[in-house]
Each structure stands twice: as structure tokens, then as C-alpha cells.
Amino acid sequence: MTTVYELSHLDLLEAESVHIFREVAATFEHPVLLFSGGKDSVVMLALAAKAFWPAPLPFPVLHVDTGHNFDEVIAFRDRVVDRMGLRLHVASVQDDIDAGRVTEDTGPRASRNRLQTVTLLRAIREGGFDAVFGGARRDEEKARAKERVFSFRDEFGQWDPRNQRPELWNLYNGRHRRGEHIRVFPLSNWTELDIWSSIAAERIELPPIYYAHRRPVVQRDGMLLAHTRFLRLLDGEEPYEATVRFRTVGDATCTGCVESTASTADEVVAEVAATRVTERGATRADDRISEAGMEDRKKEGYF
């Protein structure tokens, strides 16, 4: 009798991600994993832990800190770092503002999100990192849909979408010169639904703001923005309280939330399965700058 072994959809995605982590660990000298405490970076960290278990993670984690974070996310980040014994590097946008390397925008619509590029490239240079794991997925946004799993960055951290390396049969080319580096995306082929299905199946802990909760919000440009100490109100804006959750988490000045009563991972899975707009399209004001906003930022060295 022949035994047939068949992996589920999530098992196949997980196996691919684990292979990518091990490939990088075997071929690069100084990798680092971007960890913000957001759901994609949390799932990516869980997969990395699986890839090298029972050994500790063989590389540090890096958080590019805008200084405009949700308190719940920073508290969660620190708990995870302590629990897993991770080596955390924090690169501060405020340090670059103070040093005059970047100029902070002013006004009620100002955001530090774009300033992260300079801080990220500085952290990569100072840390000597030659591979940087990121949690970007191809389903999020069309510029990210173009990108390879191993994404080459030149000595200036720039990405050229017209000059990407082929990746046939899951063979990855990490060749680079000193000063260049590779961005690596183990979740490239995952979707938002896959991420939440994994969170539900593996019982992965997330910051509480990913689930339904009450908070003051402001309606702006068709989005609900959390009324935090970082958000400056426009004329005529009145905060009100609503039951919401966040689909994605970034700088508090440009990350929107959605009205929802989903309080468990399974309820979020059902909600995401019915949506037709990606989380970045629905809740990230920084992606609405222009049609090519994300691609332009990625060319400059953004995540």
C-alpha cells in the first residue's frame, strides 16, 4: 500500500519560507530581520524560529523607530524580545532628525514614514548587514508584486525594478559586492488571509490593537485615523469613539483602522476572507501620495 503525503497550502508556504531563511543563513555573513511588532513581522519571526529550532536565532532583529508608534505595539515588541532572548537593534528616525540628516515635515498631515528610508540605510551600513529580511508580501501593493524574493540593492540602497535577477526553480542569487546588500522577503507568496490563517492555526500572539477595541478616531480622506498624541487635527475634525481594529500597523500618523467587531483570530480570518481591498490600500495614507508612491520610495531604499 502506498502512503501519500500531501502538504496543506499553509504547510507549503511555511516550507518555502523556512527554506529561504536557511538559504540566507548558509550564504550570508551578517543577516538581520526587520521586526516592528506588526503582524507580518511577527509571523516572519515565528517562521525564523521554526527554521532554526531548537537553536536560537542566528541573527539579530532590527526595528526602524519613527518615534510615532502605538504604545501597545512597542510594549509587545519588548515582551517578545525578552521572551525569545533576541538581539534587538533600534534605529531611531529622531536621531537622524537631530543630526540634520533628514528634515521633518510640518503641518497636520505631516508623517515621519518616508524619513525611515535614511534611518534604515544608516542602520544597515553601521551594522554591516548584507541581507535584510522584510515582511513585505506581493498581494499588498503593485510595486511589491514586482519584487523578487532576493531583491538586490546597490551601494546606495536603491532598487531597480527593471533590473531584477531571475528566480527559477526556487534558486536564489545572493551575489553582491561590499557595500551592496540583498533584501529578502520570506512572505512574498503569502496573502493577508494566509497570514491570519497561520496566526489562528499556530495561536501566534499579536499586539491587542489587531483585534476589536474601543478608541477615539478621526475620519480623514475616507479613512479612520486613531486620535493619538501624534495626530494633529484639521479644521472641522471632531474625534469620536468607535469599535475598530487595525489591519496593518505603522507610523501612527498615517495608519488607519477599520470598524470591526472581530475579537479573535478566527473571526478576523472570516472578515479578511470577505474583503476585496488590501490592508495597505484600505488603511495606509502614505500609499495614497501617488499611483507610484510605493515604487518611488522603494527605489530610494524603502522597505
C-alpha positions as CSV (number, residue, x, y, z in Angstrom):
1,M,0.0,0.0,0.0
2,T,1.4,3.4,-1.0
3,T,1.2,6.2,1.5
4,V,0.5,9.6,0.0
5,Y,1.9,12.6,1.8
6,E,0.2,15.8,0.9
7,L,1.1,19.2,2.4
8,S,-1.6,21.8,3.0
9,H,-1.5,25.2,1.4
10,L,-0.1,26.7,4.6
11,D,2.4,23.9,5.1
12,L,3.7,24.6,1.6
13,L,4.1,28.3,2.3
14,E,5.8,27.6,5.6
15,A,8.2,25.2,4.0
16,E,9.2,27.7,1.3
17,S,9.7,30.4,4.0
18,V,11.8,28.1,6.1
19,H,13.9,27.2,3.1
20,I,14.5,30.9,2.4
21,F,15.7,31.5,6.0
22,R,18.1,28.6,5.9
23,E,19.4,29.6,2.5
24,V,20.2,33.1,3.8
25,A,21.8,31.8,7.0
26,A,24.1,29.5,4.9
27,T,25.2,32.0,2.3
28,F,25.3,35.5,4.0
29,E,27.7,36.6,6.8
30,H,25.5,39.2,8.6
31,P,21.8,38.9,8.1
32,V,19.2,40.9,10.1
33,L,15.4,40.6,10.5
34,L,13.2,43.7,10.4
35,F,10.9,43.4,13.4
36,S,8.4,46.1,14.2
37,G,5.8,44.1,16.2
38,G,3.4,44.2,13.3
39,K,1.6,41.0,12.2
40,D,3.8,40.2,9.2
41,S,7.0,40.7,11.1
42,V,5.6,38.6,14.0
43,V,4.7,35.7,11.6
44,M,8.1,36.1,9.9
45,L,9.8,35.8,13.3
46,A,7.8,32.7,14.2
47,L,8.9,31.1,10.9
48,A,12.5,32.0,11.5
49,A,12.3,30.5,15.0
50,K,11.0,27.3,13.4
51,A,13.7,27.2,10.8
52,F,16.5,27.1,13.4
53,W,14.8,25.4,16.4
54,P,16.0,24.3,18.9
55,A,18.9,26.7,18.3
56,P,18.4,30.4,19.0
57,L,18.0,32.8,16.1
58,P,21.4,33.1,14.4
59,F,20.9,36.8,13.6
60,P,19.6,40.0,15.3
61,V,16.4,41.8,14.8
62,L,16.1,45.5,13.7
63,H,13.3,48.0,14.4
64,V,13.3,51.3,12.5
65,D,11.6,53.5,15.0
66,T,9.8,56.6,13.8
67,G,9.1,57.7,17.3
68,H,5.4,57.9,16.4
69,N,4.4,54.4,17.4
70,F,1.4,52.8,19.0
71,D,2.3,52.2,22.7
72,E,0.7,48.7,22.6
73,V,3.0,47.7,19.7
74,I,6.2,48.9,21.4
75,A,5.2,47.1,24.6
76,F,4.5,43.9,22.6
77,R,7.9,44.2,20.8
78,D,9.8,44.4,24.0
79,R,7.9,41.4,25.5
80,V,8.8,39.3,22.5
81,V,12.4,40.3,22.6
82,D,12.7,39.5,26.3
83,R,10.8,36.2,25.9
84,M,12.9,34.9,23.0
85,G,16.2,36.4,24.1
86,L,16.6,38.3,20.8
87,R,19.3,40.8,20.0
88,L,17.4,44.0,19.2
89,H,18.8,46.9,17.3
90,V,16.7,50.1,17.3
91,A,17.4,52.7,14.6
92,S,15.8,56.0,15.5
93,V,14.4,58.4,13.0
94,Q,14.7,61.1,15.7
95,D,18.5,60.6,15.8
96,D,18.6,61.4,12.0
97,I,16.4,64.5,12.5
98,D,18.6,65.7,15.4
99,A,21.8,65.1,13.3
100,G,20.3,67.0,10.4
101,R,20.4,64.0,8.0
102,V,16.7,64.4,7.3
103,T,14.2,67.3,7.7
104,E,10.9,66.6,9.4
105,D,7.8,67.7,7.6
106,T,5.4,70.1,9.5
107,G,1.7,70.6,9.4
108,P,-1.3,68.5,10.3
109,R,-0.7,66.0,7.5
110,A,3.0,65.5,8.3
111,S,4.3,62.0,8.7
112,R,7.8,60.5,9.5
113,N,7.1,57.5,7.4
114,R,9.2,58.4,4.4
115,L,12.1,59.5,6.7
116,Q,12.5,55.9,7.7
117,T,14.5,55.2,4.4
118,V,17.5,57.2,5.6
119,T,17.4,55.6,9.0
120,L,17.1,52.1,7.6
121,L,20.0,52.6,5.2
122,R,22.1,54.1,8.0
123,A,21.3,51.1,10.3
124,I,22.3,48.6,7.5
125,R,25.5,50.4,6.9
126,E,26.5,50.8,10.5
127,G,25.6,47.2,11.3
128,G,27.4,45.8,8.3
129,F,24.3,43.8,7.3
130,D,24.5,42.1,4.0
131,A,21.0,40.5,4.0
132,V,17.8,42.1,5.4
133,F,14.7,40.1,6.0
134,G,11.4,42.0,5.4
135,G,7.8,41.0,5.8
136,A,6.5,42.5,2.5
137,R,4.0,40.4,0.5
138,R,3.2,40.6,-3.2
139,D,-0.5,40.9,-2.6
140,E,-0.2,44.1,-0.6
141,E,0.7,46.6,-3.4
142,K,1.6,46.5,-7.0
143,A,5.2,47.7,-6.5
144,R,5.8,44.9,-4.1
145,A,4.2,42.4,-6.5
146,K,7.1,43.2,-8.9
147,E,9.8,42.3,-6.4
148,R,11.8,39.1,-6.2
149,V,12.3,37.1,-3.0
150,F,16.0,38.0,-3.1
151,S,15.9,41.7,-4.1
152,F,19.3,43.3,-4.9
153,R,20.1,46.7,-3.5
154,D,23.1,48.7,-4.8
155,E,25.6,50.6,-2.6
156,F,23.1,53.4,-2.2
157,G,20.4,51.0,-1.1
158,Q,18.4,51.6,-4.3
159,W,16.2,49.1,-6.1
160,D,15.9,49.0,-9.9
161,P,12.6,47.2,-10.9
162,R,13.8,46.9,-14.5
163,N,17.0,45.0,-13.5
164,Q,16.0,42.1,-11.3
165,R,17.5,38.6,-11.1
166,P,15.6,35.6,-12.3
167,E,14.5,33.1,-9.7
168,L,13.9,29.8,-11.5
169,W,13.0,26.6,-9.5
170,N,13.4,28.5,-6.2
171,L,17.1,29.1,-6.9
172,Y,18.2,32.4,-5.3
173,N,21.1,34.6,-6.3
174,G,22.6,36.4,-3.4
175,R,25.8,37.5,-5.0
176,H,26.8,41.1,-4.1
177,R,29.8,43.3,-3.6
178,R,30.9,45.0,-0.4
179,G,28.5,47.9,0.4
180,E,25.7,46.2,-1.5
181,H,23.0,44.1,0.2
182,I,20.0,41.9,-0.5
183,R,16.5,42.4,0.8
184,V,14.9,39.0,1.4
185,F,11.1,38.5,1.6
186,P,10.2,35.1,3.0
187,L,6.5,36.0,2.9
188,S,6.4,37.1,-0.7
189,N,3.9,34.5,-1.7
190,W,1.7,34.8,1.3
191,T,-1.6,36.8,1.4
192,E,-3.2,38.6,4.2
193,L,-5.6,35.7,4.5
194,D,-2.7,33.2,4.7
195,I,-1.1,35.3,7.4
196,W,-4.2,35.4,9.6
197,S,-4.8,31.7,8.9
198,S,-1.4,30.9,10.2
199,I,-1.9,33.2,13.3
200,A,-5.1,31.3,14.0
201,A,-3.6,27.8,13.4
202,E,-0.4,28.4,15.4
203,R,-2.0,30.6,18.0
204,I,0.5,33.4,17.5
205,E,0.3,36.3,19.8
206,L,-0.2,39.8,18.4
207,P,-0.5,43.3,19.8
208,P,-4.1,43.8,21.0
209,I,-4.8,46.6,18.5
210,Y,-5.1,44.0,15.8
211,Y,-8.4,42.9,17.4
212,A,-11.6,44.9,18.0
213,H,-11.4,47.5,20.7
214,R,-12.8,50.9,21.5
215,R,-10.7,54.0,20.8
216,P,-11.1,57.7,19.7
217,V,-10.8,58.0,15.9
218,V,-10.9,60.8,13.3
219,Q,-12.5,60.5,9.8
220,R,-10.0,61.8,7.2
221,D,-9.8,61.2,3.5
222,G,-12.1,58.2,3.7
223,M,-10.1,56.5,6.4
224,L,-10.3,56.2,10.2
225,L,-7.2,57.5,11.9
226,A,-6.5,56.9,15.6
227,H,-6.6,60.1,17.6
228,T,-3.2,59.8,19.3
229,R,-0.8,62.4,20.7
230,F,1.0,62.4,17.3
231,L,-2.0,63.3,15.2
232,R,-2.8,67.0,14.6
233,L,-6.4,67.7,13.8
234,L,-7.5,69.6,10.7
235,D,-10.1,72.3,10.9
236,G,-13.6,70.8,11.5
237,E,-12.3,67.4,12.6
238,E,-14.0,66.0,15.7
239,P,-12.7,62.8,17.3
240,Y,-15.3,60.2,18.3
241,E,-15.2,56.8,19.8
242,A,-15.6,53.6,17.7
243,T,-15.1,49.9,17.8
244,V,-12.2,49.3,15.5
245,R,-9.2,47.1,14.7
246,F,-6.0,47.6,12.7
247,R,-5.2,45.6,9.6
248,T,-1.7,46.8,9.4
249,V,0.5,48.8,11.9
250,G,3.0,51.5,11.1
251,D,3.6,55.1,11.9
252,A,0.6,56.3,14.0
253,T,0.1,59.4,11.8
254,C,-0.7,57.6,8.6
255,T,-2.0,54.1,9.7
256,G,-5.8,53.8,9.6
257,C,-8.1,51.3,11.3
258,V,-11.3,49.7,10.2
259,E,-14.6,49.3,12.1
260,S,-14.8,45.7,13.2
261,T,-16.2,43.5,16.0
262,A,-13.6,40.7,15.2
263,S,-12.1,39.9,18.6
264,T,-10.4,36.6,17.8
265,A,-8.1,35.3,15.1
266,D,-10.8,33.1,13.7
267,E,-13.2,36.0,13.4
268,V,-10.5,38.1,11.6
269,V,-10.0,35.2,9.2
270,A,-13.7,35.2,8.3
271,E,-13.6,39.0,7.9
272,V,-10.5,39.1,5.7
273,A,-11.9,36.3,3.5
274,A,-14.7,38.6,2.6
275,T,-12.7,41.7,1.9
276,R,-11.7,42.9,-1.6
277,V,-9.3,45.7,-0.7
278,T,-5.8,45.0,0.6
279,E,-4.8,46.3,4.0
280,R,-2.4,48.9,2.6
281,G,-4.9,50.1,0.1
282,A,-7.6,50.5,2.8
283,T,-5.6,51.8,5.7
284,R,-2.3,53.4,4.7
285,A,-2.4,57.1,3.9
286,D,1.3,57.1,2.9
287,D,0.5,54.8,-0.1
288,R,-2.0,57.4,-1.4
289,I,0.6,60.1,-2.2
290,S,0.6,59.0,-5.9
291,E,-0.1,56.0,-8.1
292,A,3.6,55.1,-8.0
293,G,4.2,56.2,-4.3
294,M,5.4,52.9,-3.0
295,E,7.6,52.2,-6.1
296,D,9.2,55.6,-5.9
297,R,10.0,55.0,-2.2
298,K,11.4,51.5,-2.8
299,K,13.7,52.9,-5.5
300,E,15.1,55.2,-2.8
301,G,15.7,52.3,-0.4
302,Y,12.4,52.0,1.5
303,F,11.3,48.6,2.9
